[in-house]
Amino acid sequence: MSYQDLKECKIITAFITPFHEDGSINFDAIPALIEHLLAHHTDGILLAGTTAESPTLTHDEELELCGCTKDCQWTRSFDCGCGYQ
């Protein structure tokens, strides 16, 4: 995603990462959640951002979370891994 792409977004949603009860990421739930956001006027999605889970995810989990979107067919903007303290 380029800076220009971000400037053209009107709504960028900080995606809430879905988890299983054991604390592992629920990757199966991600496509439906993203489709829901995109169907409801979201121009961009921020993965592993400032929704409180970014400090708790390992680097490998962040990479896997961001990588799971590469096979999806949406055409809007994605950003990943923002919001570290």
Helices and strands as residue ranges (DSSP letters): H 3-8, E 12-14, G 27-29, H 30-39, E 44-47, H 59-67, E 77-80
